[in-house]
Amino acid sequence: MQWERPPPIPAALGRRRKERGPYLRSPRLPRRQSQWEGSILPGAEGPAPPPSCESAKAAGSSYWAGGDGPAAWVKMPRVKAAQAGRQGPAKRRLAEQFAAGEIVTDLSKKEWKLGLPIGQGGFGCIYLADTNSSKSVGSDAPCVVKVEPSDNGPLFTELKFYQRAAKPEQIQKWIRTHKLKYLGVPKYWGSGLHDKNGKSYRFMIMDRFGSDLQKIYEANARRFSRKTVLQLSLRILDILEYIHEHEYVHGDIKASNLLLSYKNPDQVYLVDYGLAYRYCPEGVHKEYKEDPKRCHDGTLEFTSIDAHNGVAPSRRGDLEILGYCMVQWLSGHLPWEDNLKDPNYVRDSKIRYREDIAGLMDKCFPEKNKPGEIAKYLETVKLLGYTEKPLYQNLRDILLQGLKAIGSKDDGKLDLSVVENGDLKAKTVTKKRKKEKEESTASSVEDMECSSAQTEETIQTLHFFSPQYKPN
């Protein structure tokens, strides 16, 4: 395999300013510091929008927000208006747009054809993609390709994770040996460098996916059923065990980083490995060390206590984050969400509730049957040492007991029900409902963290996954 020297990353950017994930989302910052560097505002420098809003609308671009011209392509985050005008630190180069039909060749000499752009962020673009043939790339293309200037750091960082831990044969072997139906880790199909007009670009080929859970969670009045929460968490534990065994931790588990498969909406995938951390290179665990410069790294409401203290991510941190997600998905809120402008308050609240998990359950579930399995999960995770290997099956057994307690079982069905009058109601999946569900989620790739109220009403989600797809 060709060795590439990592591109320099400006010191001013720091770890927190690295661009995130395969879908070009904003850096992983506390909410009070969140800034969007990828918006192309009138008069600002940056790539021109795609030549036709109509063509991108037909392809389901998440960057079309109604109307025509550059203003229709502005992508803004979910932050207050006062924050929207903030200027970020030093900027990296932006990727120019490639025409549909552009051919790129990966490191294994395999050719890929680009289709229409379906996403555009701070430093790169996302295109539909398929293996090269005489046919144009259609809207049903099985892959996407992410393209960035080669001297940018974010995609290079993410590539290292995919090359080490997400090759199709690795994932299939794990599924086979662990007797799983599937594993929610995106497959890596190829990468390389591409020269265009005297400039060098790095690209990566990935699977396509469907809607992110955050949109479904919001549409469900910010509630999931107990069965759904437990089913999701079982599958996420499968994912975390896999990436942990391959020397990485994720550090940012949350609904917007969990995508559904279009072909099978009961399958969920964890994405966004732009800041995945190699906690155990060559089998040697990183030591516990607090770094004040890294305090509160991650998504503030979910990040681990270790991260609040500036400690590098570890396995116990991933499991702690999942615990907070479970509480929020089931109750609709976390106790510290009322003051996310104060990271120290959030940290201290988590520390206080870690010592009083029963109090956390009382706070979040005051009038409901308290989910004893989630309390037991949190009690188990809090006892883990920084370098200790978790007993993943024990954690799964705790959640399976929770399913049994509500008269259910691990049947692989997510049951993403619709909320009526504030209550979650299971719905029978009829052919008509299945068709409606597919139609309602069949139009665009949405930036997972940076959607405005306007785009939420006009943009739906384009699906990316084809489990039968295997490159030649």
PLY file of the C-alpha trace (Angstrom):
ply
format ascii 1.0
element vertex 472
property float x
property float y
property float z
element edge 471
property int vertex1
property int vertex2
end_header
0.00 0.00 0.00
1.29 3.44 -0.87
2.46 5.38 2.18
1.26 8.95 2.47
2.84 11.47 4.81
0.19 13.08 7.00
-0.56 16.66 5.95
0.40 19.42 8.40
-2.38 20.66 10.64
-2.09 24.32 11.67
-1.37 24.62 15.38
-4.10 27.21 15.73
-6.69 24.65 14.86
-5.94 22.22 17.63
-7.74 18.94 18.08
-11.13 20.59 18.53
-11.02 22.35 15.19
-10.65 19.21 13.13
-13.43 18.67 10.58
-15.61 15.74 11.50
-16.78 12.54 9.98
-17.75 11.14 6.63
-20.64 13.53 6.18
-18.86 16.83 6.63
-20.31 17.98 9.88
-19.11 20.63 12.25
-16.18 20.09 14.65
-16.86 18.25 17.87
-17.11 21.21 20.24
-19.12 22.01 23.34
-22.37 23.66 22.35
-21.32 27.06 23.67
-18.30 27.07 21.35
-19.96 25.60 18.30
-19.04 27.35 15.06
-19.76 26.45 11.47
-16.90 27.00 9.07
-18.59 25.38 6.11
-21.37 27.83 5.30
-20.99 29.56 1.96
-22.43 32.98 2.60
-23.02 35.70 -0.01
-19.73 37.37 -0.72
-17.67 34.76 1.08
-14.87 32.88 -0.58
-15.49 29.25 -1.37
-16.67 26.91 -4.11
-19.64 27.93 -6.15
-22.85 25.99 -5.53
-23.78 23.23 -7.96
-24.81 24.62 -11.34
-28.47 23.75 -10.91
-30.50 23.79 -7.74
-33.11 21.74 -9.57
-30.64 18.95 -10.41
-29.43 18.74 -6.84
-32.98 18.90 -5.57
-33.79 15.91 -7.77
-30.76 14.07 -6.37
-31.83 14.88 -2.84
-29.10 17.32 -1.85
-29.22 18.30 1.78
-27.79 21.67 0.91
-30.78 22.87 -1.09
-33.05 24.91 1.17
-35.49 26.32 -1.35
-35.03 28.89 -4.11
-32.19 29.32 -6.56
-28.73 30.84 -6.54
-26.00 30.85 -3.85
-28.36 31.83 -1.03
-30.25 28.58 -1.54
-27.11 26.59 -0.67
-26.29 28.09 2.70
-26.01 25.41 5.38
-26.32 26.67 8.94
-26.09 24.86 12.26
-28.63 24.59 15.02
-27.19 27.52 16.97
-28.56 30.84 18.03
-28.50 33.64 15.48
-25.98 35.54 17.57
-23.56 32.65 17.22
-24.00 32.24 13.48
-21.75 35.15 12.60
-18.75 34.01 14.59
-15.54 33.56 12.70
-13.57 30.39 13.17
-9.78 30.21 13.37
-7.48 29.46 10.46
-9.24 27.89 7.50
-8.18 25.00 5.31
-8.50 24.96 1.55
-11.89 24.20 0.06
-12.44 21.46 -2.51
-13.50 22.50 -5.97
-16.45 20.71 -7.48
-16.05 17.89 -9.97
-18.46 17.31 -12.83
-20.61 14.19 -12.88
-18.71 11.49 -14.73
-15.30 12.34 -13.24
-13.21 9.17 -12.84
-11.02 8.61 -9.78
-8.64 5.67 -9.29
-8.03 4.25 -5.82
-4.82 2.79 -4.41
-5.73 -0.68 -5.70
-6.07 0.77 -9.25
-9.85 0.39 -9.20
-11.76 3.11 -11.04
-14.82 4.86 -9.62
-17.20 7.20 -11.38
-18.61 10.24 -9.61
-22.25 11.24 -9.86
-24.05 14.37 -8.70
-22.87 16.16 -5.56
-25.20 15.53 -2.65
-23.38 17.37 0.11
-20.94 20.23 0.55
-19.22 21.30 3.74
-16.32 23.34 4.99
-13.50 21.62 3.14
-14.91 18.99 0.82
-17.80 17.51 -1.11
-19.81 14.29 -1.08
-20.75 12.69 -4.41
-22.78 9.73 -5.48
-20.39 7.06 -6.74
-20.26 3.68 -8.44
-17.70 1.49 -10.13
-16.67 2.85 -13.52
-18.79 1.79 -16.48
-20.28 3.26 -19.63
-23.42 4.18 -17.69
-23.83 7.41 -15.76
-24.11 7.22 -11.98
-27.79 7.12 -11.09
-29.67 8.26 -8.02
-29.64 4.66 -6.78
-25.83 4.50 -6.68
-24.64 2.16 -3.89
-21.75 4.29 -2.64
-20.67 7.82 -1.90
-17.23 9.39 -2.22
-15.89 12.09 0.04
-13.34 14.44 -1.54
-11.04 16.95 0.18
-7.84 18.81 -0.77
-4.97 16.48 0.09
-3.27 18.98 2.41
-6.29 19.01 4.73
-6.02 16.78 7.80
-9.54 15.56 8.67
-10.09 12.99 5.93
-6.57 11.61 6.35
-7.28 11.03 10.05
-10.54 9.25 9.31
-8.95 7.14 6.60
-6.53 5.65 9.10
-9.43 4.24 11.11
-11.21 2.80 8.06
-8.04 1.26 6.63
-7.13 -0.37 9.93
-10.55 -1.46 11.13
-13.30 -1.25 8.51
-12.27 -3.38 5.56
-15.18 -5.54 4.36
-13.32 -8.80 5.01
-12.57 -7.74 8.61
-16.19 -6.91 9.30
-17.48 -10.11 7.68
-15.05 -12.23 9.69
-16.22 -10.61 12.92
-19.88 -11.15 12.01
-19.14 -14.81 11.30
-17.10 -15.55 14.41
-19.45 -13.68 16.75
-22.59 -15.06 15.10
-24.12 -11.64 14.43
-26.78 -10.84 11.86
-24.89 -7.69 10.91
-22.41 -5.19 12.38
-23.14 -1.47 12.27
-19.70 -0.29 11.15
-19.53 1.36 7.70
-17.43 -0.54 5.17
-14.37 1.01 3.56
-14.27 0.37 -0.21
-11.22 2.35 -1.29
-9.32 5.61 -1.23
-6.61 7.46 -3.07
-5.32 10.73 -4.46
-6.73 12.50 -7.52
-5.12 15.35 -9.46
-7.33 18.03 -10.99
-6.17 21.29 -12.55
-2.77 21.01 -10.91
-4.22 20.37 -7.44
-4.21 17.15 -5.44
-7.33 15.77 -3.73
-7.79 12.91 -1.29
-10.92 10.78 -1.59
-12.58 7.87 0.19
-15.33 5.52 -1.02
-17.97 4.49 1.52
-21.36 2.83 1.88
-24.57 4.79 1.57
-26.95 5.08 4.49
-30.34 6.41 5.46
-31.88 8.76 7.99
-30.07 9.62 11.20
-31.73 8.81 14.51
-31.74 12.41 15.67
-34.33 13.35 13.05
-36.50 10.40 14.01
-36.06 11.22 17.70
-37.14 14.83 17.11
-40.07 13.69 14.96
-41.13 11.40 17.82
-41.35 14.37 20.22
-37.92 13.43 21.62
-38.90 9.99 22.89
-38.15 6.41 21.94
-39.94 3.42 23.38
-38.16 1.33 26.00
-37.89 -1.57 23.59
-36.39 0.67 20.91
-33.81 2.10 23.33
-32.73 -1.36 24.45
-32.60 -2.75 20.90
-30.52 0.22 19.73
-28.17 -0.11 22.68
-27.60 -3.83 22.09
-26.52 -3.11 18.52
-24.32 -0.20 19.64
-22.61 -2.48 22.16
-21.84 -4.85 19.26
-20.27 -1.93 17.38
-18.27 -0.66 20.35
-16.89 -4.11 21.16
-15.68 -4.39 17.55
-13.96 -1.01 17.32
-12.49 -1.39 20.81
-11.00 -4.75 19.86
-9.44 -3.00 16.87
-7.68 -0.49 19.16
-10.06 2.45 18.64
-12.66 4.30 20.66
-15.31 6.53 19.10
-15.87 9.18 21.75
-19.01 10.75 20.25
-21.91 8.30 20.32
-25.20 10.16 19.83
-28.36 9.96 17.74
-27.05 12.19 14.94
-24.09 9.84 14.47
-26.34 6.78 14.14
-27.73 6.13 10.65
-30.29 3.64 9.44
-29.85 1.37 6.47
-32.29 2.10 3.66
-32.59 -1.52 2.60
-33.22 -2.61 6.17
-34.46 0.16 8.50
-33.98 -2.15 11.48
-30.21 -1.89 11.05
-28.30 1.01 12.62
-24.74 2.15 11.83
-22.35 4.29 13.88
-20.60 6.89 11.70
-18.22 9.84 12.12
-14.74 8.51 12.86
-12.91 11.76 12.10
-11.76 11.97 15.70
-11.79 8.26 16.56
-8.92 7.74 18.98
-6.43 4.89 18.90
-6.36 4.24 22.62
-4.29 1.07 22.51
-1.68 1.18 19.70
0.14 -2.13 19.35
-1.72 -3.41 22.40
-0.36 -0.78 24.82
-3.10 1.27 26.49
-2.57 5.02 26.78
-1.99 6.14 30.35
-4.48 8.22 32.32
-3.35 11.81 32.01
-5.39 14.99 32.47
-4.72 17.72 29.91
-6.36 21.10 30.66
-6.24 22.00 26.97
-8.59 19.10 26.16
-11.16 19.60 28.90
-14.80 19.07 27.86
-13.86 17.57 24.47
-16.82 15.96 22.73
-20.54 16.70 22.55
-21.11 18.37 25.90
-24.34 16.75 27.09
-23.09 13.22 26.34
-19.31 13.33 26.71
-17.67 11.28 29.45
-16.39 12.54 32.79
-12.89 11.58 31.63
-13.29 13.89 28.62
-14.55 16.70 30.87
-11.27 16.32 32.79
-9.15 16.44 29.65
-8.33 12.73 29.63
-7.99 10.90 26.31
-11.01 8.74 25.35
-11.14 5.13 26.51
-13.49 2.15 26.40
-15.25 3.08 29.62
-15.88 6.55 28.22
-17.70 5.16 25.18
-19.89 3.02 27.42
-20.63 5.95 29.73
-21.70 8.06 26.73
-24.04 5.28 25.60
-25.59 5.29 29.08
-26.39 9.00 28.81
-27.89 8.42 25.37
-30.16 5.69 26.74
-31.43 7.98 29.50
-32.13 10.83 27.08
-33.78 8.67 24.42
-36.17 7.15 26.95
-36.90 10.15 29.19
-36.56 12.98 26.67
-33.95 14.93 28.62
-30.80 14.88 30.75
-30.65 16.87 34.02
-27.73 19.04 32.87
-29.24 20.01 29.52
-30.67 23.17 31.08
-27.21 24.76 31.36
-25.01 23.61 28.49
-23.34 27.02 28.39
-21.40 26.03 31.50
-19.21 22.95 30.86
-18.11 22.80 34.49
-21.73 22.63 35.60
-22.34 19.76 33.18
-19.25 17.93 34.43
-20.14 18.43 38.10
-23.71 17.26 37.47
-22.45 14.05 35.87
-20.05 13.44 38.75
-22.84 14.01 41.28
-25.24 11.66 39.51
-22.53 9.03 39.02
-22.48 8.73 42.81
-26.30 8.79 42.96
-27.63 6.83 39.99
-30.91 6.24 41.83
-31.25 10.02 42.03
-30.64 10.28 38.28
-33.43 7.78 37.67
-35.78 9.72 39.98
-34.96 12.97 38.20
-35.46 11.63 34.69
-38.31 9.19 35.36
-40.38 10.80 38.15
-43.78 9.37 37.25
-42.91 6.32 35.18
-41.75 2.81 35.70
-38.05 3.32 36.17
-35.83 1.32 33.77
-33.91 -0.77 36.26
-31.74 -2.22 33.50
-30.38 1.23 32.58
-29.60 1.95 36.24
-27.80 -1.40 36.53
-25.90 -0.69 33.29
-24.70 2.68 34.65
-23.74 1.12 38.00
-21.66 -1.49 36.15
-19.93 1.00 33.85
-18.98 3.40 36.65
-16.90 0.66 38.29
-14.67 0.21 35.22
-11.05 1.29 35.46
-9.57 3.56 32.80
-7.58 0.76 31.16
-9.96 -2.08 32.10
-11.49 -4.21 29.37
-15.29 -4.21 29.70
-17.28 -7.43 29.82
-19.51 -6.60 26.87
-21.65 -9.71 27.15
-22.45 -8.88 30.77
-23.67 -5.46 29.65
-25.74 -7.04 26.89
-27.24 -9.46 29.40
-28.35 -6.53 31.56
-30.18 -4.98 28.61
-31.66 -8.33 27.59
-33.08 -8.65 31.11
-34.71 -5.27 30.55
-36.37 -6.53 27.38
-37.61 -9.59 29.23
-39.03 -7.39 32.00
-41.30 -5.64 29.51
-42.39 -8.88 27.88
-40.18 -8.50 24.84
-37.03 -10.05 23.40
-34.11 -9.22 21.12
-35.95 -9.69 17.84
-33.86 -7.16 15.91
-36.83 -4.82 15.37
-36.23 -1.17 16.24
-39.93 -0.19 16.33
-39.35 3.51 15.70
-42.90 4.41 16.65
-44.73 7.69 16.17
-45.70 9.72 19.21
-49.35 10.62 19.74
-50.46 12.88 22.61
-47.03 12.55 24.21
-47.15 8.76 24.43
-45.21 6.26 22.37
-47.49 3.83 20.60
-46.29 0.75 18.76
-47.60 0.65 15.22
-48.26 -2.34 13.02
-46.06 -2.28 9.95
-48.37 -2.67 6.98
-47.38 -2.51 3.34
-48.90 0.96 3.15
-46.96 2.17 6.20
-43.76 0.64 4.89
-44.22 2.47 1.60
-44.98 5.73 3.40
-41.90 5.29 5.56
-39.68 4.70 2.54
-41.13 7.71 0.74
-40.74 9.93 3.77
-37.03 9.10 4.03
-36.01 8.98 0.39
-34.61 12.33 -0.64
-31.40 13.76 0.86
-28.13 13.35 2.78
-28.51 15.63 5.79
-25.64 17.12 7.71
-26.03 15.40 11.07
-25.47 18.30 13.41
-25.99 21.39 11.33
-29.57 21.62 10.17
-31.75 24.72 10.52
-35.46 24.80 11.20
-36.07 25.73 7.57
-34.15 22.79 6.17
-35.82 20.41 8.60
-39.15 21.24 6.93
-37.96 21.06 3.34
-35.31 18.33 3.34
-35.73 14.61 3.80
-33.08 11.95 3.96
-31.41 10.18 1.05
-30.53 6.57 1.73
-27.13 5.20 1.15
-26.93 1.54 1.94
-27.06 -1.48 -0.29
-26.14 -4.64 1.64
-25.98 -6.71 -1.53
-23.41 -4.39 -3.08
-19.90 -5.69 -3.50
-17.38 -3.92 -5.77
-15.96 -6.08 -8.52
0 1
1 2
2 3
3 4
4 5
5 6
6 7
7 8
8 9
9 10
10 11
11 12
12 13
13 14
14 15
15 16
16 17
17 18
18 19
19 20
20 21
21 22
22 23
23 24
24 25
25 26
26 27
27 28
28 29
29 30
30 31
31 32
32 33
33 34
34 35
35 36
36 37
37 38
38 39
39 40
40 41
41 42
42 43
43 44
44 45
45 46
46 47
47 48
48 49
49 50
50 51
51 52
52 53
53 54
54 55
55 56
56 57
57 58
58 59
59 60
60 61
61 62
62 63
63 64
64 65
65 66
66 67
67 68
68 69
69 70
70 71
71 72
72 73
73 74
74 75
75 76
76 77
77 78
78 79
79 80
80 81
81 82
82 83
83 84
84 85
85 86
86 87
87 88
88 89
89 90
90 91
91 92
92 93
93 94
94 95
95 96
96 97
97 98
98 99
99 100
100 101
101 102
102 103
103 104
104 105
105 106
106 107
107 108
108 109
109 110
110 111
111 112
112 113
113 114
114 115
115 116
116 117
117 118
118 119
119 120
120 121
121 122
122 123
123 124
124 125
125 126
126 127
127 128
128 129
129 130
130 131
131 132
132 133
133 134
134 135
135 136
136 137
137 138
138 139
139 140
140 141
141 142
142 143
143 144
144 145
145 146
146 147
147 148
148 149
149 150
150 151
151 152
152 153
153 154
154 155
155 156
156 157
157 158
158 159
159 160
160 161
161 162
162 163
163 164
164 165
165 166
166 167
167 168
168 169
169 170
170 171
171 172
172 173
173 174
174 175
175 176
176 177
177 178
178 179
179 180
180 181
181 182
182 183
183 184
184 185
185 186
186 187
187 188
188 189
189 190
190 191
191 192
192 193
193 194
194 195
195 196
196 197
197 198
198 199
199 200
200 201
201 202
202 203
203 204
204 205
205 206
206 207
207 208
208 209
209 210
210 211
211 212
212 213
213 214
214 215
215 216
216 217
217 218
218 219
219 220
220 221
221 222
222 223
223 224
224 225
225 226
226 227
227 228
228 229
229 230
230 231
231 232
232 233
233 234
234 235
235 236
236 237
237 238
238 239
239 240
240 241
241 242
242 243
243 244
244 245
245 246
246 247
247 248
248 249
249 250
250 251
251 252
252 253
253 254
254 255
255 256
256 257
257 258
258 259
259 260
260 261
261 262
262 263
263 264
264 265
265 266
266 267
267 268
268 269
269 270
270 271
271 272
272 273
273 274
274 275
275 276
276 277
277 278
278 279
279 280
280 281
281 282
282 283
283 284
284 285
285 286
286 287
287 288
288 289
289 290
290 291
291 292
292 293
293 294
294 295
295 296
296 297
297 298
298 299
299 300
300 301
301 302
302 303
303 304
304 305
305 306
306 307
307 308
308 309
309 310
310 311
311 312
312 313
313 314
314 315
315 316
316 317
317 318
318 319
319 320
320 321
321 322
322 323
323 324
324 325
325 326
326 327
327 328
328 329
329 330
330 331
331 332
332 333
333 334
334 335
335 336
336 337
337 338
338 339
339 340
340 341
341 342
342 343
343 344
344 345
345 346
346 347
347 348
348 349
349 350
350 351
351 352
352 353
353 354
354 355
355 356
356 357
357 358
358 359
359 360
360 361
361 362
362 363
363 364
364 365
365 366
366 367
367 368
368 369
369 370
370 371
371 372
372 373
373 374
374 375
375 376
376 377
377 378
378 379
379 380
380 381
381 382
382 383
383 384
384 385
385 386
386 387
387 388
388 389
389 390
390 391
391 392
392 393
393 394
394 395
395 396
396 397
397 398
398 399
399 400
400 401
401 402
402 403
403 404
404 405
405 406
406 407
407 408
408 409
409 410
410 411
411 412
412 413
413 414
414 415
415 416
416 417
417 418
418 419
419 420
420 421
421 422
422 423
423 424
424 425
425 426
426 427
427 428
428 429
429 430
430 431
431 432
432 433
433 434
434 435
435 436
436 437
437 438
438 439
439 440
440 441
441 442
442 443
443 444
444 445
445 446
446 447
447 448
448 449
449 450
450 451
451 452
452 453
453 454
454 455
455 456
456 457
457 458
458 459
459 460
460 461
461 462
462 463
463 464
464 465
465 466
466 467
467 468
468 469
469 470
470 471
